[in-house]
Amino acid sequence: MADFRAGERVRVRAVDPEGHTRVPRYVRGQVGRIVECQGRWALADECAAGIAEPRVEPVYTVAFAAGDLWGEGGHEVTVDLWESYIERVREDGA
Amino acid sequence: MSRVNDVGGQAGFGALEIEADEPPFHADWEARVFALNAVLVRNGVYRLDQFRDAVERMAPQEYLAASYYERWLHAIETLLAERGLLGDG
């Protein structure tokens, strides 16, 4: 279990699954900052696929700089993402 | 592959129309579709995420031509047909 903490930098996995997912295309591969955890919820992808006992994972609010996503804008964009959608960014940026 | 619904950040769709004092429904049939979906989810006919998936499975040209609740009705019909609960016609 990753157990991300507020302020940690995470990268959204650059997935493009066949079925339903709650990862908007505009954050895939992008680096953001954990804001807070919204509790544990059944993974929407597996619920949509009809899996009887879907994985239950923490959902995190992640903030992205609008400039990183759109190339402009000084505001932040926040997206709620299941744990398996994100990975920790190492200190060397990889 | 990304589906047709995933248009966040894409240009070319024009400005969002924001209605003053927008009612929840613009026609009675929309309210019925809303209620029908709630009843079907609550009774376990399908899950909410399966409903979302069914909306996203619409053919792109149909999806883009349909209104919000037309998409809902399409998804309900798809899911009921797939479960053998709705016949042709």
N, CA and C atoms of all chains as a GROMACS GRO file, in nm:
protein
  549
    1MET      N    1   0.086  -0.120   0.000
    1MET     CA    2   0.000   0.000   0.000
    1MET      C    3   0.089   0.124   0.000
    2ALA      N    4   0.063   0.214  -0.088
    2ALA     CA    5   0.152   0.329  -0.106
    2ALA      C    6   0.140   0.430   0.007
    3ASP      N    7   0.018   0.455   0.053
    3ASP     CA    8  -0.002   0.546   0.164
    3ASP      C    9   0.064   0.682   0.142
    4PHE      N   10   0.018   0.751   0.042
    4PHE     CA   11   0.075   0.882   0.010
    4PHE      C   12   0.033   0.985   0.115
    5ARG      N   13   0.123   1.083   0.134
    5ARG     CA   14   0.096   1.188   0.234
    5ARG      C   15   0.083   1.323   0.165
    6ALA      N   16   0.012   1.413   0.231
    6ALA     CA   17  -0.008   1.548   0.175
    6ALA      C   18   0.127   1.610   0.142
    7GLY      N   19   0.137   1.672   0.026
    7GLY     CA   20   0.259   1.739  -0.016
    7GLY      C   21   0.349   1.653  -0.103
    8GLU      N   22   0.330   1.520  -0.100
    8GLU     CA   23   0.414   1.432  -0.182
    8GLU      C   24   0.388   1.453  -0.330
    9ARG      N   25   0.493   1.440  -0.409
    9ARG     CA   26   0.478   1.452  -0.554
    9ARG      C   27   0.453   1.313  -0.614
   10VAL      N   28   0.355   1.308  -0.699
   10VAL     CA   29   0.320   1.180  -0.763
   10VAL      C   30   0.302   1.201  -0.913
   11ARG      N   31   0.328   1.096  -0.986
   11ARG     CA   32   0.305   1.099  -1.131
   11ARG      C   33   0.187   1.008  -1.164
   12VAL      N   34   0.100   1.058  -1.249
   12VAL     CA   35  -0.014   0.978  -1.292
   12VAL      C   36   0.034   0.878  -1.396
   13ARG      N   37  -0.002   0.753  -1.378
   13ARG     CA   38   0.040   0.650  -1.473
   13ARG      C   39  -0.017   0.682  -1.611
   14ALA      N   40   0.066   0.664  -1.712
   14ALA     CA   41   0.027   0.700  -1.849
   14ALA      C   42  -0.051   0.586  -1.912
   15VAL      N   43  -0.161   0.549  -1.844
   15VAL     CA   44  -0.242   0.437  -1.892
   15VAL      C   45  -0.346   0.486  -1.992
   16ASP      N   46  -0.392   0.395  -2.074
   16ASP     CA   47  -0.501   0.426  -2.166
   16ASP      C   48  -0.584   0.298  -2.181
   17PRO      N   49  -0.655   0.262  -2.073
   17PRO     CA   50  -0.722   0.132  -2.072
   17PRO      C   51  -0.838   0.123  -2.170
   18GLU      N   52  -0.875   0.001  -2.202
   18GLU     CA   53  -0.985  -0.024  -2.296
   18GLU      C   54  -1.119   0.022  -2.238
   19GLY      N   55  -1.138  -0.008  -2.109
   19GLY     CA   56  -1.270   0.015  -2.050
   19GLY      C   57  -1.281   0.146  -1.977
   20HIS      N   58  -1.380   0.150  -1.886
   20HIS     CA   59  -1.405   0.271  -1.808
   20HIS      C   60  -1.289   0.299  -1.713
   21THR      N   61  -1.250   0.424  -1.703
   21THR     CA   62  -1.152   0.465  -1.604
   21THR      C   63  -1.186   0.606  -1.561
   22ARG      N   64  -1.133   0.647  -1.447
   22ARG     CA   65  -1.159   0.782  -1.399
   22ARG      C   66  -1.034   0.867  -1.406
   23VAL      N   67  -0.942   0.829  -1.494
   23VAL     CA   68  -0.822   0.910  -1.517
   23VAL      C   69  -0.846   0.996  -1.641
   24PRO      N   70  -0.866   1.127  -1.623
   24PRO     CA   71  -0.884   1.211  -1.742
   24PRO      C   72  -0.757   1.212  -1.825
   25ARG      N   73  -0.774   1.216  -1.956
   25ARG     CA   74  -0.659   1.212  -2.046
   25ARG      C   75  -0.559   1.324  -2.015
   26TYR      N   76  -0.611   1.441  -1.972
   26TYR     CA   77  -0.523   1.557  -1.957
   26TYR      C   78  -0.428   1.548  -1.837
   27VAL      N   79  -0.444   1.448  -1.749
   27VAL     CA   80  -0.345   1.435  -1.640
   27VAL      C   81  -0.252   1.314  -1.658
   28ARG      N   82  -0.274   1.234  -1.760
   28ARG     CA   83  -0.191   1.114  -1.776
   28ARG      C   84  -0.045   1.151  -1.796
   29GLY      N   85   0.041   1.090  -1.716
   29GLY     CA   86   0.184   1.117  -1.726
   29GLY      C   87   0.228   1.244  -1.655
   30GLN      N   88   0.132   1.318  -1.600
   30GLN     CA   89   0.164   1.447  -1.537
   30GLN      C   90   0.202   1.429  -1.390
   31VAL      N   91   0.282   1.523  -1.340
   31VAL     CA   92   0.323   1.520  -1.199
   31VAL      C   93   0.239   1.622  -1.121
   32GLY      N   94   0.185   1.576  -1.009
   32GLY     CA   95   0.106   1.662  -0.922
   32GLY      C   96   0.146   1.644  -0.778
   33ARG      N   97   0.069   1.707  -0.690
   33ARG     CA   98   0.100   1.709  -0.547
   33ARG      C   99  -0.023   1.657  -0.472
   34ILE      N  100   0.003   1.563  -0.381
   34ILE     CA  101  -0.107   1.510  -0.299
   34ILE      C  102  -0.161   1.621  -0.209
   35VAL      N  103  -0.292   1.642  -0.213
   35VAL     CA  104  -0.356   1.741  -0.126
   35VAL      C  105  -0.409   1.670  -0.001
   36GLU      N  106  -0.493   1.570  -0.022
   36GLU     CA  107  -0.547   1.495   0.092
   36GLU      C  108  -0.609   1.365   0.043
   37CYS      N  109  -0.632   1.275   0.139
   37CYS     CA  110  -0.697   1.147   0.108
   37CYS      C  111  -0.847   1.163   0.131
   38GLN      N  112  -0.926   1.108   0.042
   38GLN     CA  113  -1.072   1.117   0.052
   38GLN      C  114  -1.134   0.987   0.100
   39GLY      N  115  -1.054   0.901   0.164
   39GLY     CA  116  -1.108   0.774   0.212
   39GLY      C  117  -1.087   0.664   0.111
   40ARG      N  118  -1.138   0.547   0.142
   40ARG     CA  119  -1.116   0.429   0.057
   40ARG      C  120  -1.245   0.396  -0.019
   41TRP      N  121  -1.231   0.373  -0.148
   41TRP     CA  122  -1.348   0.351  -0.233
   41TRP      C  123  -1.319   0.237  -0.332
   42ALA      N  124  -1.424   0.169  -0.371
   42ALA     CA  125  -1.411   0.062  -0.470
   42ALA      C  126  -1.362   0.121  -0.602
   43LEU      N  127  -1.264   0.056  -0.662
   43LEU     CA  128  -1.204   0.105  -0.787
   43LEU      C  129  -1.308   0.105  -0.900
   44ALA      N  130  -1.334   0.223  -0.954
   44ALA     CA  131  -1.440   0.239  -1.054
   44ALA      C  132  -1.418   0.151  -1.176
   45ASP      N  133  -1.292   0.136  -1.217
   45ASP     CA  134  -1.262   0.057  -1.336
   45ASP      C  135  -1.313  -0.086  -1.320
   46GLU      N  136  -1.290  -0.143  -1.199
   46GLU     CA  137  -1.330  -0.282  -1.175
   46GLU      C  138  -1.480  -0.292  -1.152
   47CYS      N  139  -1.540  -0.191  -1.090
   47CYS     CA  140  -1.687  -0.188  -1.075
   47CYS      C  141  -1.753  -0.187  -1.212
   48ALA      N  142  -1.699  -0.102  -1.302
   48ALA     CA  143  -1.756  -0.090  -1.436
   48ALA      C  144  -1.741  -0.220  -1.515
   49ALA      N  145  -1.633  -0.293  -1.487
   49ALA     CA  146  -1.607  -0.418  -1.558
   49ALA      C  147  -1.690  -0.533  -1.501
   50GLY      N  148  -1.767  -0.504  -1.395
   50GLY     CA  149  -1.856  -0.606  -1.339
   50GLY      C  150  -1.785  -0.705  -1.247
   51ILE      N  151  -1.664  -0.671  -1.201
   51ILE     CA  152  -1.591  -0.759  -1.110
   51ILE      C  153  -1.664  -0.762  -0.976
   52ALA      N  154  -1.693  -0.883  -0.929
   52ALA     CA  155  -1.781  -0.900  -0.812
   52ALA      C  156  -1.725  -0.832  -0.687
   53GLU      N  157  -1.596  -0.850  -0.663
   53GLU     CA  158  -1.535  -0.789  -0.546
   53GLU      C  159  -1.422  -0.696  -0.589
   54PRO      N  160  -1.457  -0.576  -0.631
   54PRO     CA  161  -1.356  -0.484  -0.682
   54PRO      C  162  -1.258  -0.442  -0.572
   55ARG      N  163  -1.136  -0.407  -0.615
   55ARG     CA  164  -1.035  -0.357  -0.520
   55ARG      C  165  -1.088  -0.230  -0.453
   56VAL      N  166  -1.059  -0.217  -0.325
   56VAL     CA  167  -1.095  -0.096  -0.251
   56VAL      C  168  -0.964  -0.024  -0.218
   57GLU      N  169  -0.952   0.099  -0.264
   57GLU     CA  170  -0.825   0.172  -0.252
   57GLU      C  171  -0.849   0.313  -0.200
   58PRO      N  172  -0.744   0.374  -0.139
   58PRO     CA  173  -0.755   0.516  -0.106
   58PRO      C  174  -0.772   0.599  -0.234
   59VAL      N  175  -0.853   0.704  -0.222
   59VAL     CA  176  -0.867   0.802  -0.331
   59VAL      C  177  -0.804   0.932  -0.282
   60TYR      N  178  -0.715   0.987  -0.364
   60TYR     CA  179  -0.643   1.108  -0.326
   60TYR      C  180  -0.683   1.225  -0.415
   61THR      N  181  -0.699   1.341  -0.352
   61THR     CA  182  -0.709   1.465  -0.430
   61THR      C  183  -0.567   1.507  -0.466
   62VAL      N  184  -0.542   1.523  -0.595
   62VAL     CA  185  -0.408   1.558  -0.644
   62VAL      C  186  -0.418   1.692  -0.717
   63ALA      N  187  -0.327   1.784  -0.684
   63ALA     CA  188  -0.327   1.917  -0.746
   63ALA      C  189  -0.220   1.924  -0.854
   64PHE      N  190  -0.257   1.980  -0.968
   64PHE     CA  191  -0.165   1.998  -1.080
   64PHE      C  192  -0.158   2.147  -1.114
   65ALA      N  193  -0.041   2.192  -1.156
   65ALA     CA  194  -0.029   2.330  -1.205
   65ALA      C  195  -0.093   2.336  -1.343
   66ALA      N  196  -0.187   2.430  -1.360
   66ALA     CA  197  -0.255   2.443  -1.489
   66ALA      C  198  -0.153   2.460  -1.602
   67GLY      N  199  -0.045   2.530  -1.572
   67GLY     CA  200   0.057   2.552  -1.674
   67GLY      C  201   0.120   2.422  -1.723
   68ASP      N  202   0.130   2.323  -1.632
   68ASP     CA  203   0.184   2.192  -1.672
   68ASP      C  204   0.088   2.120  -1.766
   69LEU      N  205  -0.042   2.138  -1.741
   69LEU     CA  206  -0.143   2.064  -1.819
   69LEU      C  207  -0.173   2.132  -1.952
   70TRP      N  208  -0.187   2.265  -1.948
   70TRP     CA  209  -0.237   2.335  -2.066
   70TRP      C  210  -0.133   2.427  -2.128
   71GLY      N  211  -0.015   2.442  -2.062
   71GLY     CA  212   0.085   2.534  -2.114
   71GLY      C  213   0.060   2.677  -2.077
   72GLU      N  214  -0.048   2.702  -2.004
   72GLU     CA  215  -0.077   2.839  -1.959
   72GLU      C  216  -0.170   2.833  -1.838
   73GLY      N  217  -0.183   2.946  -1.771
   73GLY     CA  218  -0.272   2.954  -1.655
   73GLY      C  219  -0.194   2.943  -1.526
   74GLY      N  220  -0.224   3.030  -1.431
   74GLY     CA  221  -0.150   3.032  -1.305
   74GLY      C  222  -0.220   2.958  -1.192
   75HIS      N  223  -0.332   2.894  -1.221
   75HIS     CA  224  -0.412   2.829  -1.117
   75HIS      C  225  -0.378   2.680  -1.106
   76GLU      N  226  -0.440   2.617  -1.006
   76GLU     CA  227  -0.422   2.472  -0.990
   76GLU      C  228  -0.548   2.400  -1.034
   77VAL      N  229  -0.530   2.279  -1.082
   77VAL     CA  230  -0.641   2.191  -1.119
   77VAL      C  231  -0.634   2.071  -1.025
   78THR      N  232  -0.743   2.040  -0.956
   78THR     CA  233  -0.740   1.924  -0.866
   78THR      C  234  -0.826   1.811  -0.924
   79VAL      N  235  -0.774   1.690  -0.914
   79VAL     CA  236  -0.843   1.571  -0.964
   79VAL      C  237  -0.837   1.464  -0.857
   80ASP      N  238  -0.949   1.397  -0.831
   80ASP     CA  239  -0.949   1.285  -0.736
   80ASP      C  240  -0.909   1.157  -0.809
   81LEU      N  241  -0.806   1.090  -0.758
   81LEU     CA  242  -0.749   0.975  -0.828
   81LEU      C  243  -0.731   0.857  -0.733
   82TRP      N  244  -0.770   0.739  -0.779
   82TRP     CA  245  -0.746   0.617  -0.701
   82TRP      C  246  -0.595   0.590  -0.691
   83GLU      N  247  -0.557   0.521  -0.584
   83GLU     CA  248  -0.416   0.496  -0.557
   83GLU      C  249  -0.344   0.428  -0.673
   84SER      N  250  -0.410   0.332  -0.738
   84SER     CA  251  -0.340   0.258  -0.844
   84SER      C  252  -0.320   0.343  -0.971
   85TYR      N  253  -0.378   0.462  -0.974
   85TYR     CA  254  -0.358   0.550  -1.090
   85TYR      C  255  -0.227   0.630  -1.080
   86ILE      N  256  -0.167   0.630  -0.959
   86ILE     CA  257  -0.053   0.721  -0.938
   86ILE      C  258   0.067   0.645  -0.883
   87GLU      N  259   0.186   0.703  -0.899
   87GLU     CA  260   0.308   0.646  -0.844
   87GLU      C  261   0.393   0.759  -0.788
   88ARG      N  262   0.474   0.723  -0.688
   88ARG     CA  263   0.559   0.822  -0.622
   88ARG      C  264   0.666   0.871  -0.720
   89VAL      N  265   0.696   1.000  -0.716
   89VAL     CA  266   0.802   1.056  -0.798
   89VAL      C  267   0.930   1.054  -0.716
   90ARG      N  268   1.035   0.994  -0.770
   90ARG     CA  269   1.160   0.988  -0.697
   90ARG      C  270   1.224   1.126  -0.690
   91GLU      N  271   1.319   1.140  -0.596
   91GLU     CA  272   1.381   1.271  -0.576
   91GLU      C  273   1.457   1.318  -0.700
   92ASP      N  274   1.507   1.223  -0.778
   92ASP     CA  275   1.580   1.264  -0.900
   92ASP      C  276   1.482   1.295  -1.014
   93GLY      N  277   1.354   1.289  -0.984
   93GLY     CA  278   1.254   1.329  -1.084
   93GLY      C  279   1.205   1.214  -1.171
   94ALA      N  280   1.268   1.096  -1.158
   94ALA     CA  281   1.228   0.983  -1.243
   94ALA      C  282   1.100   0.919  -1.194
   95MET      N  283  -0.830   0.253  -2.572
   95MET     CA  284  -0.817   0.390  -2.625
   95MET      C  285  -0.912   0.483  -2.552
   96SER      N  286  -0.872   0.609  -2.542
   96SER     CA  287  -0.959   0.706  -2.476
   96SER      C  288  -1.092   0.714  -2.549
   97ARG      N  289  -1.196   0.735  -2.470
   97ARG     CA  290  -1.331   0.737  -2.527
   97ARG      C  291  -1.377   0.879  -2.556
   98VAL      N  292  -1.486   0.888  -2.627
   98VAL     CA  293  -1.534   1.016  -2.679
   98VAL      C  294  -1.574   1.113  -2.569
   99ASN      N  295  -1.610   1.058  -2.450
   99ASN     CA  296  -1.653   1.146  -2.342
   99ASN      C  297  -1.538   1.226  -2.281
  100ASP      N  298  -1.415   1.179  -2.303
  100ASP     CA  299  -1.299   1.237  -2.234
  100ASP      C  300  -1.250   1.360  -2.310
  101VAL      N  301  -1.325   1.469  -2.300
  101VAL     CA  302  -1.294   1.588  -2.380
  101VAL      C  303  -1.235   1.700  -2.295
  102GLY      N  304  -1.203   1.672  -2.168
  102GLY     CA  305  -1.149   1.777  -2.081
  102GLY      C  306  -1.028   1.843  -2.141
  103GLY      N  307  -1.030   1.975  -2.153
  103GLY     CA  308  -0.916   2.048  -2.205
  103GLY      C  309  -0.909   2.058  -2.356
  104GLN      N  310  -1.003   1.991  -2.424
  104GLN     CA  311  -1.002   1.999  -2.571
  104GLN      C  312  -1.072   2.125  -2.618
  105ALA      N  313  -1.013   2.190  -2.716
  105ALA     CA  314  -1.075   2.309  -2.774
  105ALA      C  315  -1.171   2.269  -2.886
  106GLY      N  316  -1.256   2.361  -2.926
  106GLY     CA  317  -1.340   2.339  -3.043
  106GLY      C  318  -1.485   2.309  -3.014
  107PHE      N  319  -1.519   2.296  -2.884
  107PHE     CA  320  -1.658   2.266  -2.849
  107PHE      C  321  -1.738   2.392  -2.815
  108GLY      N  322  -1.674   2.507  -2.824
  108GLY     CA  323  -1.743   2.631  -2.793
  108GLY      C  324  -1.751   2.655  -2.644
  109ALA      N  325  -1.802   2.772  -2.607
  109ALA     CA  326  -1.812   2.808  -2.465
  109ALA      C  327  -1.925   2.729  -2.399
  110LEU      N  328  -1.911   2.703  -2.269
  110LEU     CA  329  -2.019   2.640  -2.194
  110LEU      C  330  -2.134   2.738  -2.182
  111GLU      N  331  -2.256   2.689  -2.207
  111GLU     CA  332  -2.373   2.774  -2.188
  111GLU      C  333  -2.418   2.762  -2.043
  112ILE      N  334  -2.417   2.871  -1.973
  112ILE     CA  335  -2.461   2.869  -1.834
  112ILE      C  336  -2.594   2.942  -1.825
  113GLU      N  337  -2.698   2.864  -1.791
  113GLU     CA  338  -2.834   2.917  -1.785
  113GLU      C  339  -2.859   2.980  -1.648
  114ALA      N  340  -2.920   3.098  -1.645
  114ALA     CA  341  -2.959   3.156  -1.517
  114ALA      C  342  -3.078   3.076  -1.463
  115ASP      N  343  -3.077   3.046  -1.334
  115ASP     CA  344  -3.187   2.971  -1.270
  115ASP      C  345  -3.219   2.843  -1.346
  116GLU      N  346  -3.117   2.770  -1.384
  116GLU     CA  347  -3.138   2.649  -1.464
  116GLU      C  348  -3.220   2.546  -1.386
  117PRO      N  349  -3.328   2.495  -1.445
  117PRO     CA  350  -3.407   2.392  -1.377
  117PRO      C  351  -3.333   2.258  -1.383
  118PRO      N  352  -3.361   2.165  -1.288
  118PRO     CA  353  -3.292   2.035  -1.294
  118PRO      C  354  -3.326   1.957  -1.421
  119PHE      N  355  -3.446   1.976  -1.471
  119PHE     CA  356  -3.488   1.906  -1.593
  119PHE      C  357  -3.556   2.005  -1.688
  120HIS      N  358  -3.537   1.981  -1.817
  120HIS     CA  359  -3.600   2.068  -1.916
  120HIS      C  360  -3.725   2.004  -1.976
  121ALA      N  361  -3.752   1.880  -1.941
  121ALA     CA  362  -3.872   1.810  -1.990
  121ALA      C  363  -3.904   1.698  -1.891
  122ASP      N  364  -4.032   1.659  -1.886
  122ASP     CA  365  -4.074   1.554  -1.793
  122ASP      C  366  -4.000   1.422  -1.818
  123TRP      N  367  -3.976   1.392  -1.948
  123TRP     CA  368  -3.910   1.263  -1.977
  123TRP      C  369  -3.770   1.257  -1.918
  124GLU      N  370  -3.705   1.371  -1.905
  124GLU     CA  371  -3.571   1.371  -1.846
  124GLU      C  372  -3.577   1.330  -1.698
  125ALA      N  373  -3.679   1.381  -1.629
  125ALA     CA  374  -3.696   1.345  -1.487
  125ALA      C  375  -3.725   1.195  -1.474
  126ARG      N  376  -3.804   1.141  -1.569
  126ARG     CA  377  -3.836   0.997  -1.563
  126ARG      C  378  -3.711   0.913  -1.586
  127VAL      N  379  -3.627   0.955  -1.681
  127VAL     CA  380  -3.502   0.883  -1.708
  127VAL      C  381  -3.412   0.887  -1.585
  128PHE      N  382  -3.405   1.002  -1.523
  128PHE     CA  383  -3.324   1.017  -1.401
  128PHE      C  384  -3.373   0.921  -1.292
  129ALA      N  385  -3.505   0.919  -1.272
  129ALA     CA  386  -3.564   0.834  -1.167
  129ALA      C  387  -3.546   0.686  -1.201
  130LEU      N  388  -3.565   0.653  -1.328
  130LEU     CA  389  -3.552   0.513  -1.370
  130LEU      C  390  -3.410   0.462  -1.342
  131ASN      N  391  -3.311   0.543  -1.372
  131ASN     CA  392  -3.173   0.502  -1.348
  131ASN      C  393  -3.148   0.482  -1.198
  132ALA      N  394  -3.200   0.573  -1.118
  132ALA     CA  395  -3.181   0.561  -0.972
  132ALA      C  396  -3.242   0.432  -0.920
  133VAL      N  397  -3.360   0.398  -0.969
  133VAL     CA  398  -3.428   0.276  -0.924
  133VAL      C  399  -3.349   0.152  -0.967
  134LEU      N  400  -3.298   0.153  -1.089
  134LEU     CA  401  -3.226   0.036  -1.140
  134LEU      C  402  -3.094   0.016  -1.063
  135VAL      N  403  -3.025   0.126  -1.032
  135VAL     CA  404  -2.900   0.115  -0.954
  135VAL      C  405  -2.932   0.068  -0.812
  136ARG      N  406  -3.034   0.129  -0.752
  136ARG     CA  407  -3.067   0.095  -0.613
  136ARG      C  408  -3.109  -0.051  -0.599
  137ASN      N  409  -3.171  -0.104  -0.703
  137ASN     CA  410  -3.216  -0.243  -0.697
  137ASN      C  411  -3.111  -0.341  -0.749
  138GLY      N  412  -2.991  -0.290  -0.778
  138GLY     CA  413  -2.881  -0.379  -0.813
  138GLY      C  414  -2.888  -0.439  -0.952
  139VAL      N  415  -2.968  -0.377  -1.040
  139VAL     CA  416  -2.973  -0.427  -1.179
  139VAL      C  417  -2.837  -0.402  -1.246
  140TYR      N  418  -2.779  -0.287  -1.216
  140TYR     CA  419  -2.642  -0.260  -1.258
  140TYR      C  420  -2.583  -0.158  -1.161
  141ARG      N  421  -2.448  -0.145  -1.167
  141ARG     CA  422  -2.380  -0.050  -1.080
  141ARG      C  423  -2.366   0.085  -1.151
  142LEU      N  424  -2.350   0.188  -1.071
  142LEU     CA  425  -2.335   0.322  -1.129
  142LEU      C  426  -2.218   0.330  -1.226
  143ASP      N  427  -2.108   0.262  -1.194
  143ASP     CA  428  -1.992   0.267  -1.284
  143ASP      C  429  -2.020   0.191  -1.414
  144GLN      N  430  -2.106   0.088  -1.406
  144GLN     CA  431  -2.144   0.019  -1.530
  144GLN      C  432  -2.231   0.110  -1.616
  145PHE      N  433  -2.312   0.193  -1.551
  145PHE     CA  434  -2.392   0.291  -1.624
  145PHE      C  435  -2.301   0.392  -1.694
  146ARG      N  436  -2.202   0.443  -1.620
  146ARG     CA  437  -2.107   0.538  -1.681
  146ARG      C  438  -2.036   0.474  -1.800
  147ASP      N  439  -1.996   0.347  -1.781
  147ASP     CA  440  -1.928   0.274  -1.888
  147ASP      C  441  -2.019   0.263  -2.011
  148ALA      N  442  -2.148   0.238  -1.987
  148ALA     CA  443  -2.242   0.224  -2.099
  148ALA      C  444  -2.260   0.356  -2.174
  149VAL      N  445  -2.259   0.467  -2.100
  149VAL     CA  446  -2.265   0.598  -2.167
  149VAL      C  447  -2.142   0.614  -2.257
  150GLU      N  448  -2.026   0.578  -2.203
  150GLU     CA  449  -1.901   0.596  -2.278
  150GLU      C  450  -1.889   0.502  -2.397
  151ARG      N  451  -1.964   0.391  -2.393
  151ARG     CA  452  -1.956   0.295  -2.504
  151ARG      C  453  -2.040   0.338  -2.625
  152MET      N  454  -2.115   0.446  -2.612
  152MET     CA  455  -2.192   0.495  -2.727
  152MET      C  456  -2.100   0.522  -2.845
  153ALA      N  457  -2.150   0.500  -2.965
  153ALA     CA  458  -2.071   0.536  -3.083
  153ALA      C  459  -2.043   0.686  -3.077
  154PRO      N  460  -1.918   0.728  -3.104
  154PRO     CA  461  -1.883   0.870  -3.090
  154PRO      C  462  -1.979   0.965  -3.161
  155GLN      N  463  -2.020   0.929  -3.282
  155GLN     CA  464  -2.107   1.021  -3.356
  155GLN      C  465  -2.243   1.034  -3.290
  156GLU      N  466  -2.292   0.924  -3.228
  156GLU     CA  467  -2.420   0.929  -3.156
  156GLU      C  468  -2.404   1.007  -3.026
  157TYR      N  469  -2.293   0.980  -2.957
  157TYR     CA  470  -2.268   1.047  -2.829
  157TYR      C  471  -2.266   1.198  -2.848
  158LEU      N  472  -2.194   1.244  -2.949
  158LEU     CA  473  -2.179   1.388  -2.968
  158LEU      C  474  -2.308   1.455  -3.013
  159ALA      N  475  -2.396   1.378  -3.079
  159ALA     CA  476  -2.522   1.435  -3.128
  159ALA      C  477  -2.632   1.433  -3.022
  160ALA      N  478  -2.609   1.358  -2.913
  160ALA     CA  479  -2.715   1.336  -2.813
  160ALA      C  480  -2.707   1.440  -2.702
  161SER      N  481  -2.824   1.466  -2.641
  161SER     CA  482  -2.828   1.552  -2.523
  161SER      C  483  -2.788   1.468  -2.401
  162TYR      N  484  -2.773   1.537  -2.289
  162TYR     CA  485  -2.728   1.470  -2.166
  162TYR      C  486  -2.818   1.352  -2.130
  163TYR      N  487  -2.949   1.378  -2.121
  163TYR     CA  488  -3.038   1.269  -2.080
  163TYR      C  489  -3.070   1.172  -2.193
  164GLU      N  490  -3.049   1.211  -2.316
  164GLU     CA  491  -3.057   1.113  -2.426
  164GLU      C  492  -2.945   1.009  -2.410
  165ARG      N  493  -2.829   1.055  -2.364
  165ARG     CA  494  -2.718   0.960  -2.338
  165ARG      C  495  -2.756   0.866  -2.224
  166TRP      N  496  -2.819   0.920  -2.122
  166TRP     CA  497  -2.863   0.837  -2.009
  166TRP      C  498  -2.959   0.729  -2.059
  167LEU      N  499  -3.058   0.769  -2.137
  167LEU     CA  500  -3.158   0.673  -2.185
  167LEU      C  501  -3.092   0.566  -2.271
  168HIS      N  502  -3.000   0.608  -2.357
  168HIS     CA  503  -2.926   0.514  -2.441
  168HIS      C  504  -2.854   0.410  -2.354
  169ALA      N  505  -2.788   0.457  -2.248
  169ALA     CA  506  -2.712   0.366  -2.160
  169ALA      C  507  -2.805   0.270  -2.087
  170ILE      N  508  -2.918   0.322  -2.038
  170ILE     CA  509  -3.016   0.235  -1.969
  170ILE      C  510  -3.064   0.125  -2.064
  171GLU      N  511  -3.098   0.163  -2.187
  171GLU     CA  512  -3.146   0.066  -2.286
  171GLU      C  513  -3.038  -0.038  -2.316
  172THR      N  514  -2.914   0.008  -2.330
  172THR     CA  515  -2.802  -0.083  -2.357
  172THR      C  516  -2.788  -0.186  -2.246
  173LEU      N  517  -2.789  -0.138  -2.121
  173LEU     CA  518  -2.766  -0.227  -2.007
  173LEU      C  519  -2.882  -0.325  -1.988
  174LEU      N  520  -3.006  -0.277  -2.008
  174LEU     CA  521  -3.121  -0.366  -1.993
  174LEU      C  522  -3.123  -0.471  -2.104
  175ALA      N  523  -3.087  -0.430  -2.225
  175ALA     CA  524  -3.082  -0.525  -2.337
  175ALA      C  525  -2.974  -0.630  -2.312
  176GLU      N  526  -2.859  -0.588  -2.262
  176GLU     CA  527  -2.749  -0.682  -2.238
  176GLU      C  528  -2.783  -0.782  -2.129
  177ARG      N  529  -2.872  -0.741  -2.038
  177ARG     CA  530  -2.914  -0.831  -1.930
  177ARG      C  531  -3.039  -0.911  -1.967
  178GLY      N  532  -3.084  -0.896  -2.092
  178GLY     CA  533  -3.201  -0.971  -2.137
  178GLY      C  534  -3.331  -0.922  -2.079
  179LEU      N  535  -3.331  -0.796  -2.030
  179LEU     CA  536  -3.451  -0.740  -1.967
  179LEU      C  537  -3.531  -0.652  -2.062
  180LEU      N  538  -3.477  -0.631  -2.181
  180LEU     CA  539  -3.543  -0.541  -2.276
  180LEU      C  540  -3.531  -0.604  -2.414
  181GLY      N  541  -3.645  -0.626  -2.479
  181GLY     CA  542  -3.643  -0.684  -2.612
  181GLY      C  543  -3.635  -0.576  -2.718
  182ASP      N  544  -3.626  -0.620  -2.844
  182ASP     CA  545  -3.626  -0.524  -2.955
  182ASP      C  546  -3.764  -0.460  -2.966
  183GLY      N  547  -3.765  -0.339  -3.021
  183GLY     CA  548  -3.891  -0.268  -3.045
  183GLY      C  549  -3.940  -0.206  -2.919
   0.00000   0.00000   0.00000
